[in-house]
Amino acid sequence: MARLKRKKALRALLIVLFFTFFGGMFIRQFEHSQVYHPSRESHGDAASLGRAFEDAHFEADDGVKLHGWFFPADASSPRRDWAILQCHGNAGNISGRLGQFEVLLETGASVFAFDYRGYGRSEGAPGEEGTYRDAQAAHQWLVGKGFGATNIIVLGESLGGGVGSELALREPVKALILERTYTSIPDLGAEVFPFLPVRLLSSIKYDTRDKLPRITAPVLVLHSRQDELVGFHHGERNYEAANEPKMLRELEGGHNDALFVNRERYLDALEEFFKSLE
């Protein structure tokens, strides 16, 4: 009888372990699929902007080969020694953001956009630490190009805000711009999936708000009250957590179209911030 009970107990334990293991795998796959939406498909070519550019090929410190586009500023621009390092959002790749690069170039600074591992023409598969390494490699590429580290302005778009915030802790930068950025992935996930114990189960953090008090570079927060995905309160809380000097400027439109709904407001906010840096 005792032997039979031990067998039943062992069987029950194995069943629990089986469902715990495969349930955990399912949760991790679901979490990853919600955070990262990479695409290898090309949606445009840098040459379509009709200006000089460079295809950049470089490596992260763990050997993953990465790709980006570098658009130099006009030689006559007073900000030709500045570079905007764009850390893009969670979906697509840099080929779908040509309109954004065109607007950023209007500031008079150079623009360097790169794809995280697993996106576009970059090798590998995305992950939190991997994206941090990729941003560091892009920063180092710009330094190797001749830009002073403190002349590099990091612009993090949505997911890229979490990446850019970590970069501003790991490397010296001129400034950090958070465009439509969440306070953290668990915070955002708890709002999107209120019926799930997101904070308990989340393994992907990108905790922007936690990092901001340790960032000494000037910070600009750009957010729209009409953002249907990352609510305006995320921008407000990020602004509150940041050190001075800092700015909070409102955009218009939804999460994915704020840049183009009011292009002038977007550029005015950048110009005001850039003048403060001068």
Backbone bond lengths (Angstrom), bond angles and torsions (degrees), N, CA, C in turn:
res aa  C-N    CA-C-N  psi(-1)  N-CA   C-N-CA  omega(-1)  CA-C   N-CA-C  phi
1 M - - - 1.464 - - 1.537 111.38 -
2 A 1.341 115.07 -44.57 1.464 119.34 179.45 1.523 111.02 -63.50
3 R 1.352 114.78 -37.66 1.461 119.11 179.39 1.518 111.25 -64.45
4 L 1.327 116.00 -39.65 1.466 121.66 179.20 1.528 110.70 -64.78
5 K 1.346 116.06 -38.98 1.454 119.99 178.74 1.529 111.26 -65.75
6 R 1.351 115.00 -39.35 1.466 118.47 178.61 1.516 111.32 -63.99
7 K 1.346 116.61 -38.71 1.463 120.85 178.53 1.526 110.71 -63.98
8 K 1.330 116.34 -43.14 1.468 120.29 179.54 1.531 111.09 -64.46
9 A 1.335 114.78 -40.39 1.462 118.99 179.58 1.529 111.05 -65.52
10 L 1.333 115.62 -40.79 1.459 120.37 178.23 1.523 111.02 -64.43
11 R 1.348 114.81 -42.24 1.463 119.48 178.94 1.526 110.65 -62.35
12 A 1.335 115.91 -42.71 1.466 120.01 179.34 1.523 110.90 -63.32
13 L 1.341 115.91 -40.15 1.461 120.28 178.78 1.515 111.21 -64.00
14 L 1.329 117.09 -42.11 1.458 121.08 179.60 1.523 111.17 -63.87
15 I 1.328 115.93 -38.83 1.471 120.12 178.88 1.530 109.96 -64.06
16 V 1.341 116.06 -44.05 1.468 120.44 179.14 1.520 110.72 -62.02
17 L 1.338 116.22 -44.85 1.461 120.72 179.62 1.528 111.02 -63.46
18 F 1.329 116.17 -39.24 1.470 120.99 -179.91 1.526 110.27 -61.27
19 F 1.332 116.32 -50.65 1.463 119.35 -177.13 1.531 111.59 -71.64
20 T 1.343 117.33 -30.95 1.460 120.25 176.49 1.521 110.57 -65.06
21 F 1.343 115.88 -44.65 1.460 120.84 -178.38 1.519 111.21 -65.11
22 F 1.333 116.36 -53.12 1.467 119.00 -176.46 1.530 111.75 -74.27
23 G 1.338 116.65 -28.76 1.460 118.95 174.04 1.516 111.01 -65.92
24 G 1.351 115.76 -40.49 1.458 120.52 176.99 1.515 111.53 -63.09
25 M 1.343 116.67 -41.35 1.462 120.16 178.06 1.519 110.87 -61.81
26 F 1.326 116.59 -42.19 1.461 120.60 179.79 1.526 110.55 -62.88
27 I 1.344 116.35 -43.50 1.465 120.38 -179.55 1.519 110.71 -61.84
28 R 1.341 116.95 -43.44 1.459 120.45 -179.08 1.529 111.01 -65.10
29 Q 1.333 116.85 -40.57 1.463 120.49 179.11 1.527 110.47 -65.68
30 F 1.324 116.33 -40.46 1.467 120.73 178.89 1.524 110.05 -64.43
31 E 1.326 116.39 -45.35 1.456 120.76 179.47 1.528 110.89 -60.05
32 H 1.318 116.24 -46.91 1.466 121.06 -179.38 1.523 110.99 -61.30
33 S 1.327 116.76 -40.96 1.467 120.32 -177.77 1.525 111.90 -69.28
34 Q 1.337 117.46 -24.69 1.455 120.49 177.87 1.528 112.26 -80.20
35 V 1.323 116.57 -31.91 1.463 120.68 -176.37 1.524 111.97 -84.77
36 Y 1.338 117.03 -40.21 1.471 120.65 -173.98 1.528 110.95 -114.80
37 H 1.331 115.48 129.19 1.466 122.14 176.32 1.537 108.70 -130.38
38 P 1.327 117.39 65.48 1.472 119.55 -176.58 1.521 112.43 -73.85
39 S 1.320 115.13 154.20 1.454 121.73 175.55 1.523 109.06 -135.99
40 R 1.328 115.05 140.59 1.465 120.79 174.03 1.527 111.21 -94.54
41 E 1.316 116.42 -10.21 1.468 121.27 -174.88 1.529 111.09 -72.04
42 S 1.320 116.15 140.34 1.456 121.27 177.60 1.530 109.88 -89.63
43 H 1.337 116.19 129.50 1.462 121.38 -179.65 1.524 111.95 -111.52
44 G 1.318 116.91 3.24 1.454 120.59 -179.63 1.508 110.14 171.88
45 D 1.307 115.17 167.45 1.458 120.11 -178.77 1.516 109.86 -122.75
46 A 1.334 116.17 143.01 1.462 121.01 -178.22 1.524 111.97 -57.78
47 A 1.330 117.20 -30.49 1.465 120.99 -178.22 1.527 111.67 -63.62
48 S 1.323 117.20 -21.08 1.463 120.37 -177.51 1.530 112.22 -67.54
49 L 1.342 117.89 -16.34 1.462 119.64 176.46 1.519 111.99 -75.79
50 G 1.329 116.58 -12.07 1.457 120.66 175.63 1.512 114.59 70.49
51 R 1.322 116.19 29.39 1.458 119.64 178.34 1.525 109.16 -142.01
52 A 1.327 115.76 167.33 1.456 120.16 -177.27 1.536 110.68 -61.96
53 F 1.319 115.71 143.75 1.466 120.50 175.33 1.523 108.31 -154.63
54 E 1.319 115.37 164.92 1.457 121.38 178.53 1.520 109.69 -129.49
55 D 1.327 115.86 131.54 1.459 120.93 171.19 1.525 107.17 -75.80
56 A 1.308 117.68 117.52 1.467 121.14 -177.01 1.523 110.06 -102.90
57 H 1.309 116.21 128.30 1.461 122.48 175.54 1.523 107.65 -123.00
58 F 1.310 117.05 122.76 1.458 121.06 -175.58 1.533 109.03 -150.72
59 E 1.318 117.17 176.21 1.461 121.38 -175.63 1.521 111.14 -126.96
60 A 1.327 115.52 144.76 1.456 120.88 169.10 1.520 108.45 -76.03
61 D 1.310 117.03 168.21 1.461 119.33 -174.96 1.527 113.53 -71.05
62 D 1.327 117.33 -9.34 1.468 119.50 174.53 1.527 112.01 -100.01
63 G 1.352 116.31 11.63 1.453 121.20 173.44 1.512 116.07 92.11
64 V 1.342 118.80 -2.54 1.464 121.08 179.47 1.527 109.39 -71.35
65 K 1.330 116.32 128.80 1.464 121.64 -178.18 1.530 109.92 -83.53
66 L 1.324 115.27 132.22 1.458 122.14 -173.99 1.528 111.02 -123.35
67 H 1.329 114.48 162.25 1.469 120.38 -178.42 1.527 109.99 -134.52
68 G 1.313 115.24 145.30 1.454 120.05 175.40 1.514 111.80 -154.41
69 W 1.327 115.69 175.12 1.463 122.83 175.19 1.520 109.08 -121.15
70 F 1.319 116.16 131.70 1.457 121.56 176.81 1.514 109.09 -113.29
71 F 1.331 116.34 124.78 1.468 122.57 177.75 1.525 107.97 -112.84
72 P 1.340 118.52 108.48 1.469 119.77 -179.10 1.523 111.48 -72.18
73 A 1.314 115.26 148.13 1.466 120.60 175.51 1.522 109.48 -68.36
74 D 1.319 116.28 161.35 1.458 120.45 174.33 1.532 109.01 -61.60
75 A 1.307 116.30 141.79 1.463 120.89 -177.01 1.526 112.51 -59.64
76 S 1.337 116.95 -26.01 1.463 120.86 -178.22 1.528 113.15 -89.01
77 S 1.326 117.93 -3.36 1.457 120.97 -175.97 1.527 111.26 -71.33
78 P 1.329 118.61 134.10 1.474 120.43 176.38 1.530 112.36 -67.11
79 R 1.330 116.42 -13.74 1.475 120.12 178.69 1.533 111.43 -108.05
80 R 1.309 115.94 25.13 1.468 119.07 -177.35 1.531 112.09 -66.10
81 D 1.340 117.06 -18.88 1.464 119.92 178.66 1.523 112.36 -87.78
82 W 1.332 117.11 -1.26 1.455 121.39 177.97 1.523 109.39 -97.73
83 A 1.315 116.28 149.94 1.464 120.73 175.00 1.520 109.18 -134.40
84 I 1.320 115.98 133.31 1.461 121.83 172.64 1.533 107.60 -93.45
85 L 1.308 116.51 119.05 1.457 122.08 177.41 1.517 107.90 -98.60
86 Q 1.333 116.87 107.38 1.452 121.49 -174.81 1.516 111.47 -90.97
87 C 1.339 115.94 122.39 1.468 122.87 173.21 1.523 106.46 -104.03
88 H 1.320 117.09 109.04 1.470 120.00 -169.65 1.523 113.33 -78.99
89 G 1.324 114.77 177.07 1.460 122.10 -178.69 1.509 113.28 -76.79
90 N 1.327 116.27 -169.32 1.472 120.80 -169.00 1.525 114.13 -84.59
91 A 1.324 118.39 -8.59 1.466 119.76 -173.82 1.525 111.73 -119.16
92 G 1.346 115.24 151.47 1.460 121.23 174.63 1.512 112.53 74.75
93 N 1.322 116.00 -136.52 1.464 123.19 178.00 1.529 108.10 -166.34
94 I 1.310 117.97 -176.81 1.466 119.93 -174.28 1.525 113.17 -65.32
95 S 1.322 118.26 -23.14 1.466 119.92 -177.09 1.529 112.15 -66.06
96 G 1.339 117.55 -18.86 1.460 120.72 179.10 1.517 113.15 -95.10
97 R 1.338 117.86 10.90 1.464 121.18 -174.81 1.531 112.14 -123.14
98 L 1.304 117.22 24.64 1.462 120.63 -177.62 1.527 112.09 -61.60
99 G 1.324 116.59 -35.83 1.461 119.80 178.63 1.517 111.70 -62.88
100 Q 1.313 116.52 -37.18 1.454 120.13 177.99 1.525 111.02 -67.77
101 F 1.328 116.37 -41.95 1.472 119.05 179.29 1.522 110.80 -61.58
102 E 1.321 115.55 -39.22 1.463 120.59 -179.96 1.525 110.67 -60.85
103 V 1.342 116.65 -42.32 1.463 120.84 178.63 1.524 110.55 -66.76
104 L 1.328 117.27 -44.79 1.466 120.59 -178.95 1.524 111.72 -61.28
105 L 1.314 116.90 -34.55 1.461 120.47 179.96 1.529 111.73 -66.85
106 E 1.323 117.30 -21.01 1.460 121.08 177.37 1.525 112.04 -66.76
107 T 1.325 117.47 -16.50 1.466 120.49 178.05 1.531 111.57 -72.72
108 G 1.336 116.76 -16.40 1.458 120.78 -178.52 1.509 114.09 93.93
109 A 1.345 117.07 -2.51 1.464 121.23 177.40 1.516 110.01 -94.65
110 S 1.328 116.92 160.52 1.457 120.91 171.33 1.529 108.45 -72.68
111 V 1.322 116.29 159.69 1.469 121.30 -179.75 1.519 109.22 -130.31
112 F 1.324 116.32 130.02 1.460 121.82 174.79 1.519 108.01 -123.43
113 A 1.319 115.98 117.46 1.460 122.45 177.92 1.524 108.33 -116.73
114 F 1.309 116.52 138.02 1.457 120.35 -178.38 1.524 109.53 -136.33
115 D 1.319 114.95 159.16 1.464 120.11 175.47 1.518 110.66 -100.52
116 Y 1.334 115.68 134.63 1.457 119.97 172.84 1.529 109.70 -62.93
117 R 1.286 116.32 162.79 1.469 120.92 174.78 1.531 109.75 -54.72
118 G 1.328 115.28 136.01 1.459 120.50 -178.79 1.507 114.41 89.04
119 Y 1.317 117.71 -9.72 1.465 122.74 179.68 1.533 109.68 -107.78
120 G 1.338 115.70 144.35 1.453 120.57 174.34 1.513 112.69 52.67
121 R 1.328 116.37 -125.33 1.465 121.86 -177.25 1.530 112.53 -99.09
122 S 1.304 116.98 13.14 1.465 121.11 175.67 1.520 109.85 -88.64
123 E 1.317 116.19 142.27 1.463 121.09 -177.99 1.532 111.20 -77.12
124 G 1.341 114.90 174.64 1.450 121.16 170.58 1.518 114.58 84.47
125 A 1.324 115.17 -164.52 1.460 123.32 179.95 1.522 108.28 -133.22
126 P 1.336 118.00 143.21 1.467 120.31 -174.58 1.526 113.28 -71.86
127 G 1.307 114.86 152.93 1.456 123.68 175.35 1.515 107.46 -168.62
128 E 1.317 118.05 162.85 1.463 120.17 -173.30 1.529 112.79 -60.23
129 E 1.329 117.83 -55.73 1.456 119.79 -179.18 1.526 110.86 -63.72
130 G 1.333 116.92 -35.42 1.460 120.54 178.69 1.517 112.22 -61.21
131 T 1.323 117.53 -42.07 1.468 119.72 179.59 1.528 110.80 -66.94
132 Y 1.331 116.81 -33.64 1.469 119.14 176.09 1.527 110.38 -64.07
133 R 1.321 116.88 -43.30 1.466 120.86 178.99 1.529 110.86 -63.85
134 D 1.326 115.86 -38.04 1.463 120.44 -179.18 1.525 110.79 -64.33
135 A 1.337 116.38 -42.59 1.465 120.07 179.21 1.525 110.92 -65.19
136 Q 1.330 116.89 -39.20 1.463 119.51 176.40 1.523 111.34 -62.17
137 A 1.329 116.00 -41.05 1.466 119.64 179.00 1.523 110.75 -63.94
138 A 1.334 117.78 -38.71 1.467 121.28 178.14 1.532 110.34 -65.79
139 H 1.315 116.13 -41.21 1.462 120.72 176.74 1.527 110.59 -60.14
140 Q 1.319 115.92 -45.18 1.467 120.52 179.84 1.526 111.46 -66.09
141 W 1.339 116.95 -32.25 1.467 120.19 176.69 1.527 109.50 -62.75
142 L 1.328 116.59 -43.55 1.463 120.13 179.21 1.525 111.38 -64.52
143 V 1.325 117.09 -40.07 1.460 120.18 177.44 1.526 109.77 -62.23
144 G 1.335 116.06 -42.06 1.457 120.18 177.19 1.517 112.70 -65.10
145 K 1.335 115.75 -23.26 1.468 121.12 178.18 1.523 111.21 -78.45
146 G 1.327 116.75 -11.05 1.451 120.22 177.74 1.517 115.29 113.20
147 F 1.335 117.38 -0.06 1.463 119.93 178.92 1.527 109.60 -82.34
148 G 1.321 115.59 134.27 1.455 119.02 173.41 1.523 109.12 -65.20
149 A 1.322 116.97 141.09 1.475 120.21 -178.14 1.517 111.54 -56.02
150 T 1.337 116.14 -35.65 1.460 119.48 -179.05 1.525 112.56 -86.37
151 N 1.329 116.95 12.53 1.466 121.39 169.91 1.530 110.89 -110.47
152 I 1.324 116.42 13.24 1.464 121.70 -179.69 1.521 109.10 -103.62
153 I 1.332 115.46 119.52 1.463 122.43 177.93 1.522 108.01 -100.28
154 V 1.321 116.72 120.19 1.464 121.54 -178.71 1.519 109.12 -90.77
155 L 1.334 115.94 123.83 1.461 121.15 177.17 1.521 108.57 -114.51
156 G 1.323 116.17 112.03 1.461 120.94 179.23 1.509 111.04 -102.82
157 E 1.302 115.81 119.80 1.466 122.49 -178.90 1.523 109.41 -99.92
158 S 1.333 117.43 115.34 1.464 122.50 177.42 1.535 110.22 56.24
159 L 1.337 119.06 -113.82 1.462 120.92 177.12 1.519 110.54 -53.82
160 G 1.326 116.85 -37.35 1.454 121.68 -178.36 1.515 113.75 -61.66
161 G 1.343 117.90 -19.14 1.452 120.02 175.84 1.517 111.77 -65.22
162 G 1.335 115.92 -38.59 1.457 119.85 176.22 1.511 111.47 -67.51
163 V 1.340 115.93 -37.68 1.469 121.18 177.17 1.525 109.88 -66.80
164 G 1.334 116.19 -47.86 1.459 121.02 -178.13 1.519 113.12 -63.85
165 S 1.331 117.17 -35.18 1.461 120.68 178.79 1.517 110.88 -63.51
166 E 1.323 116.49 -42.04 1.466 120.16 177.58 1.522 110.57 -66.20
167 L 1.332 116.85 -38.95 1.460 120.67 178.51 1.530 110.37 -60.64
168 A 1.343 116.69 -40.10 1.462 120.78 -179.43 1.527 112.15 -67.53
169 L 1.325 117.61 -17.39 1.455 121.58 173.38 1.524 111.67 -86.58
170 R 1.332 116.17 -33.38 1.472 120.21 -174.67 1.524 113.48 -87.64
171 E 1.335 116.57 -26.18 1.463 120.59 -175.84 1.530 110.03 -134.41
172 P 1.346 117.97 150.84 1.472 119.57 174.36 1.528 110.77 -70.11
173 V 1.318 117.29 136.09 1.470 121.86 178.85 1.517 109.05 -138.85
174 K 1.321 115.81 161.90 1.463 120.91 178.63 1.525 111.08 -75.74
175 A 1.347 116.23 -41.18 1.462 120.74 -177.28 1.530 109.14 -165.40
176 L 1.323 114.68 166.11 1.463 122.07 178.36 1.520 108.68 -127.41
177 I 1.328 116.25 129.19 1.461 122.20 175.28 1.524 108.33 -113.99
178 L 1.334 116.36 124.58 1.458 122.37 177.84 1.520 108.49 -107.55
179 E 1.307 115.52 108.90 1.470 121.02 -177.09 1.530 110.20 -107.57
180 R 1.333 115.65 110.76 1.475 121.86 178.03 1.535 111.27 59.13
181 T 1.314 116.39 42.82 1.461 121.48 -172.89 1.529 111.59 -102.30
182 Y 1.303 116.70 139.62 1.458 127.09 177.65 1.531 110.52 -74.03
183 T 1.334 116.19 163.77 1.472 120.23 172.90 1.525 110.67 -74.09
184 S 1.332 116.48 -41.26 1.470 122.36 174.39 1.519 107.88 -164.06
185 I 1.317 116.62 160.18 1.469 120.06 177.54 1.529 111.35 -64.78
186 P 1.353 120.47 -43.14 1.465 118.87 176.28 1.528 112.97 -59.73
187 D 1.356 117.54 -38.53 1.467 120.00 177.59 1.521 110.65 -61.00
188 L 1.330 116.18 -47.02 1.465 120.68 -178.82 1.521 110.75 -67.56
189 G 1.336 116.70 -42.96 1.460 120.51 -179.52 1.515 112.41 -61.72
190 A 1.331 117.49 -36.61 1.461 121.07 179.21 1.522 111.34 -66.35
191 E 1.336 116.68 -27.92 1.463 120.09 177.43 1.524 111.49 -80.19
192 V 1.324 116.41 -38.24 1.468 120.57 -178.80 1.532 111.01 -74.70
193 F 1.337 116.20 -36.85 1.469 121.38 -178.85 1.533 109.45 -122.96
194 P 1.335 117.98 70.17 1.473 120.45 -175.67 1.522 113.49 -65.65
195 F 1.315 117.94 -16.16 1.462 122.16 -178.53 1.533 112.41 -88.79
196 L 1.331 117.77 -0.68 1.465 122.03 -179.04 1.540 110.27 -114.74
197 P 1.345 117.54 147.25 1.472 120.95 177.81 1.537 110.91 -78.36
198 V 1.332 115.49 63.71 1.460 121.50 -172.02 1.522 112.20 -59.54
199 R 1.315 117.14 -45.65 1.467 119.57 -176.40 1.526 111.49 -63.04
200 L 1.311 116.29 -32.82 1.460 120.80 -179.55 1.521 111.59 -74.42
201 L 1.340 116.86 -36.93 1.460 121.24 -171.53 1.528 114.33 -97.73
202 S 1.314 117.34 -16.67 1.468 120.08 -173.23 1.524 112.39 -65.04
203 S 1.333 115.81 131.26 1.468 121.44 175.14 1.530 111.26 -109.66
204 I 1.333 117.18 -13.67 1.464 122.56 177.28 1.518 107.49 -100.94
205 K 1.315 117.68 119.83 1.469 120.92 -170.00 1.524 113.90 -105.19
206 Y 1.335 118.46 -56.93 1.465 122.19 -172.70 1.539 110.13 41.08
207 D 1.311 116.40 58.36 1.466 121.73 -172.51 1.530 110.63 -82.49
208 T 1.310 115.38 82.04 1.468 121.84 -176.96 1.520 111.90 -60.66
209 R 1.314 115.87 -48.47 1.466 120.61 -175.57 1.526 111.40 -61.79
210 D 1.313 117.24 -36.65 1.462 120.41 179.95 1.524 112.01 -67.18
211 K 1.331 116.39 -30.40 1.472 120.59 -176.32 1.517 112.98 -82.49
212 L 1.321 117.05 -28.93 1.464 120.57 -171.69 1.531 114.20 -58.08
213 P 1.330 120.83 -39.46 1.469 118.79 178.82 1.528 113.68 -63.52
214 R 1.337 117.06 -16.79 1.469 120.55 -179.64 1.528 112.22 -98.74
215 I 1.321 117.63 -0.74 1.458 122.09 179.79 1.524 109.11 -94.47
216 T 1.314 116.43 125.99 1.471 120.79 -176.45 1.526 113.08 -97.31
217 A 1.312 117.99 -13.16 1.472 121.27 179.63 1.532 109.90 -72.33
218 P 1.334 118.46 152.53 1.464 121.54 174.92 1.530 111.33 -58.35
219 V 1.326 116.43 145.88 1.464 122.01 -175.39 1.518 110.27 -126.71
220 L 1.331 115.52 133.84 1.468 122.52 171.39 1.519 107.96 -116.56
221 V 1.328 116.48 125.66 1.458 122.27 176.55 1.523 108.21 -105.91
222 L 1.328 116.57 121.74 1.468 123.08 177.33 1.522 108.43 -113.90
223 H 1.334 117.03 122.66 1.469 119.41 -177.86 1.525 109.42 -153.83
224 S 1.316 115.30 153.81 1.463 121.57 179.52 1.527 110.04 -112.48
225 R 1.325 115.99 140.71 1.465 120.08 175.29 1.526 111.50 -70.42
226 Q 1.325 116.74 -16.00 1.464 120.47 179.36 1.531 112.31 -93.54
227 D 1.327 117.44 6.21 1.465 120.81 -179.29 1.527 109.15 -65.18
228 E 1.333 115.67 114.09 1.457 121.35 -174.74 1.530 113.11 -85.96
229 L 1.313 117.93 -10.37 1.465 121.43 -178.88 1.522 111.32 -105.73
230 V 1.310 116.71 -55.92 1.469 121.59 178.34 1.527 106.76 -108.05
231 G 1.315 116.23 98.90 1.456 121.06 -173.73 1.520 114.18 -57.52
232 F 1.327 115.73 156.33 1.463 121.47 -176.74 1.523 111.93 -58.77
233 H 1.332 117.14 -28.08 1.463 120.28 -179.30 1.529 111.91 -62.92
234 H 1.335 117.61 -25.35 1.467 119.94 174.94 1.527 109.70 -64.11
235 G 1.331 116.43 -45.11 1.451 120.29 178.12 1.522 111.88 -62.63
236 E 1.340 116.33 -41.21 1.464 119.97 179.53 1.525 111.50 -63.21
237 R 1.319 116.24 -42.15 1.469 119.75 -178.73 1.526 111.20 -70.02
238 N 1.321 116.93 -36.42 1.464 119.58 175.62 1.523 110.43 -63.88
239 Y 1.322 115.82 -41.75 1.468 120.12 178.88 1.527 110.60 -61.98
240 E 1.319 116.93 -43.82 1.464 121.29 179.87 1.526 110.98 -61.23
241 A 1.327 116.83 -36.16 1.467 120.86 -176.22 1.524 112.77 -77.91
242 A 1.326 117.71 -21.63 1.470 121.68 -175.51 1.527 111.60 -75.25
243 N 1.321 114.73 152.01 1.464 121.15 175.33 1.528 110.40 -81.32
244 E 1.305 116.27 158.97 1.466 121.18 169.79 1.524 108.54 -73.00
245 P 1.332 118.79 149.93 1.471 126.97 -3.71 1.523 111.91 -77.23
246 K 1.319 116.87 142.93 1.458 121.52 -178.02 1.522 109.49 -151.37
247 M 1.326 115.33 157.05 1.457 122.41 177.32 1.519 109.30 -138.40
248 L 1.326 116.77 147.63 1.461 123.96 170.76 1.515 107.17 -124.66
249 R 1.338 117.21 120.48 1.453 121.81 179.25 1.524 109.50 -128.32
250 E 1.316 114.78 137.75 1.466 120.39 -176.12 1.526 111.67 -86.86
251 L 1.327 114.80 136.35 1.453 122.03 170.54 1.516 108.71 -98.45
252 E 1.313 117.52 179.81 1.457 122.83 174.93 1.526 108.51 -124.27
253 G 1.320 116.59 155.52 1.454 121.09 175.71 1.511 113.38 94.92
254 G 1.346 114.42 179.20 1.453 121.40 -177.95 1.514 112.79 -78.72
255 H 1.323 114.59 -175.16 1.461 120.04 -173.45 1.527 112.68 -60.63
256 N 1.316 116.90 -38.86 1.468 120.04 -173.21 1.517 114.76 -102.21
257 D 1.329 118.40 1.37 1.471 118.35 -178.26 1.527 113.38 -130.99
258 A 1.339 117.15 11.15 1.464 120.14 -175.67 1.532 112.22 -61.11
259 L 1.322 116.77 -33.86 1.467 120.56 -179.25 1.521 111.46 -62.83
260 F 1.338 117.19 -36.50 1.460 120.64 -170.78 1.529 113.11 -100.77
261 V 1.337 118.35 -16.55 1.465 120.28 176.78 1.521 109.98 -65.00
262 N 1.326 116.15 -41.64 1.467 120.24 176.84 1.522 108.31 -141.10
263 R 1.312 114.63 82.03 1.467 122.14 -177.67 1.527 111.47 -60.57
264 E 1.332 116.75 -37.77 1.457 121.22 -177.55 1.527 110.81 -65.27
265 R 1.341 116.52 -41.64 1.459 119.42 179.65 1.528 110.30 -63.90
266 Y 1.320 116.09 -40.25 1.468 121.11 178.82 1.527 110.23 -61.40
267 L 1.324 116.43 -49.41 1.462 120.65 -179.02 1.534 111.84 -67.14
268 D 1.328 117.24 -35.74 1.463 120.31 178.24 1.529 110.61 -62.80
269 A 1.331 115.99 -40.67 1.466 120.05 179.26 1.526 110.84 -64.55
270 L 1.336 116.43 -42.93 1.463 119.58 177.83 1.522 111.37 -63.89
271 E 1.328 116.34 -42.97 1.461 120.04 -178.30 1.534 111.03 -63.86
272 E 1.314 116.71 -42.62 1.464 120.19 178.23 1.532 110.55 -60.75
273 F 1.308 115.86 -43.89 1.471 120.51 -179.97 1.517 110.75 -66.39
274 F 1.318 116.57 -44.77 1.468 120.09 -178.17 1.543 110.78 -63.86
275 K 1.331 117.35 -37.63 1.463 119.75 177.57 1.519 110.73 -63.86
276 S 1.332 116.18 -35.40 1.466 118.84 177.76 1.526 111.10 -67.44
277 L 1.323 116.78 -29.17 1.463 120.40 178.08 1.523 111.42 -74.03
278 E 1.315 116.35 -27.82 1.464 120.70 179.86 1.522 111.65 -72.55
